[in-house]
Amino acid sequence: MDYDDRFIEAFETLIFKIQQVDATCQQAYGDVSKREFNLLIMLGKSEKMIVREVADFLGIPVSSATAIIDKLSEKGYLRRIHSSSDRRIIVVVLSQEGKSIYLSLTSKMKNFARGVMDKLGEAEKKKLVQLLEKAAA
């Protein structure tokens, strides 16, 4: 088996394991879709976004982003805040419940990462992270 085939096989296995983590999250928060989870994670990392940024991040029209924001707001996971500099601009932030979901999701992902990294030595961990960062760039 050549390196390409070995890479694909290992990568598919990792993707499958990540999907299992996703499935666990979806079971815990059955009222949140995969796209909504992605938005909650992005908002958790960036702390706030305007609607246009949400649309760009999700790769969808602004009207569709607004619909997703509406759903998450109705569920109590997001809050809308009018920009202090321009009232026409709506800033989206996580609510306390949204932050709780974000922390739960990141905790599950960190546990997954820890499980992967625990199998490696220090030099291997460093090299893996460097290679993943390079591949992701």
VMD Tcl script that draws the C-alpha trace (Angstrom):
set ca {
  {0.00 0.00 0.00}
  {1.47 3.39 -0.97}
  {1.46 6.55 1.17}
  {-1.61 7.99 -0.54}
  {-3.65 4.88 0.23}
  {-2.36 4.71 3.81}
  {-3.14 8.40 4.31}
  {-6.69 7.99 2.96}
  {-7.31 4.94 5.13}
  {-6.03 6.65 8.29}
  {-7.85 9.89 7.47}
  {-11.14 8.04 6.86}
  {-10.75 6.31 10.21}
  {-10.19 9.65 11.96}
  {-13.18 11.18 10.20}
  {-15.32 8.24 11.30}
  {-14.19 8.71 14.92}
  {-14.90 12.46 14.73}
  {-18.36 11.67 13.35}
  {-18.94 9.45 16.37}
  {-18.15 12.42 18.62}
  {-20.56 14.51 16.53}
  {-23.25 11.84 16.90}
  {-22.79 11.89 20.68}
  {-23.25 15.66 20.66}
  {-26.33 15.38 18.45}
  {-27.85 12.86 20.86}
  {-27.19 15.18 23.79}
  {-28.67 18.18 21.95}
  {-31.18 16.60 19.59}
  {-32.77 19.93 18.74}
  {-29.56 21.26 17.14}
  {-28.61 20.42 13.54}
  {-25.03 19.89 12.33}
  {-25.02 23.32 10.68}
  {-26.29 24.88 13.92}
  {-23.54 23.08 15.87}
  {-20.97 24.53 13.48}
  {-22.32 28.01 14.10}
  {-22.34 27.52 17.89}
  {-18.70 26.39 17.74}
  {-17.68 29.31 15.54}
  {-19.47 31.79 17.80}
  {-17.84 30.21 20.83}
  {-14.44 30.78 19.27}
  {-15.06 34.28 17.89}
  {-17.46 35.45 20.66}
  {-19.54 37.55 18.25}
  {-20.39 37.73 14.56}
  {-22.58 39.86 12.35}
  {-25.18 38.14 10.19}
  {-23.08 38.56 7.01}
  {-20.15 36.78 8.70}
  {-22.46 33.94 9.74}
  {-23.65 33.58 6.13}
  {-20.09 33.64 4.80}
  {-18.90 31.10 7.37}
  {-21.75 28.69 6.59}
  {-21.52 29.35 2.85}
  {-25.19 30.29 2.56}
  {-27.24 33.37 1.64}
  {-27.90 35.98 4.35}
  {-31.61 35.07 4.34}
  {-30.76 31.43 5.18}
  {-28.32 32.54 7.88}
  {-31.06 34.71 9.36}
  {-33.38 31.68 9.48}
  {-30.75 29.62 11.34}
  {-30.11 32.48 13.74}
  {-33.89 32.76 14.31}
  {-34.10 29.04 15.18}
  {-31.17 29.17 17.57}
  {-32.54 32.35 19.16}
  {-35.93 30.72 19.67}
  {-34.20 27.76 21.33}
  {-32.42 30.19 23.65}
  {-28.90 29.46 22.39}
  {-28.17 32.84 20.76}
  {-28.84 36.50 21.42}
  {-29.04 39.35 18.95}
  {-27.57 42.71 19.87}
  {-27.82 45.90 17.83}
  {-24.45 47.42 17.09}
  {-23.81 50.56 19.13}
  {-22.18 52.23 16.12}
  {-24.85 51.31 13.54}
  {-28.30 50.14 14.68}
  {-28.82 48.42 11.31}
  {-26.07 45.93 12.12}
  {-27.11 42.94 14.21}
  {-24.42 41.23 16.26}
  {-24.99 37.59 17.20}
  {-23.57 36.16 20.44}
  {-24.03 32.97 22.43}
  {-26.49 33.03 25.31}
  {-25.51 31.37 28.60}
  {-27.16 28.15 27.41}
  {-25.35 28.46 24.07}
  {-22.04 28.89 25.91}
  {-22.83 25.78 27.92}
  {-23.38 23.78 24.72}
  {-20.18 25.20 23.23}
  {-18.17 24.19 26.31}
  {-19.70 20.71 26.22}
  {-18.84 20.30 22.53}
  {-15.28 21.50 22.95}
  {-14.85 19.23 25.97}
  {-15.90 16.21 23.89}
  {-13.50 17.22 21.10}
  {-10.66 17.72 23.58}
  {-11.31 14.26 25.02}
  {-11.13 12.86 21.49}
  {-7.88 14.75 20.81}
  {-6.43 13.59 24.12}
  {-7.23 9.99 23.15}
  {-5.34 10.42 19.88}
  {-2.41 12.30 21.40}
  {-1.99 9.89 24.33}
  {-0.91 7.23 21.83}
  {2.02 9.38 20.70}
  {5.35 10.39 22.15}
  {6.22 14.07 22.61}
  {8.18 14.34 19.35}
  {5.36 12.60 17.46}
  {2.77 14.97 18.96}
  {4.79 17.98 17.92}
  {5.30 16.64 14.41}
  {1.63 15.66 14.01}
  {0.45 19.12 15.02}
  {2.97 20.76 12.70}
  {1.89 18.56 9.78}
  {-1.83 19.12 10.42}
  {-1.32 22.88 10.63}
  {0.65 22.78 7.38}
  {-2.00 20.65 5.63}
  {-4.80 22.90 6.90}
  {-3.12 26.11 5.67}
}
mol new
graphics top color blue
foreach p $ca { graphics top sphere $p radius 0.5 }
foreach p [lrange $ca 0 end-1] q [lrange $ca 1 end] { graphics top cylinder $p $q radius 0.2 }
display resetview
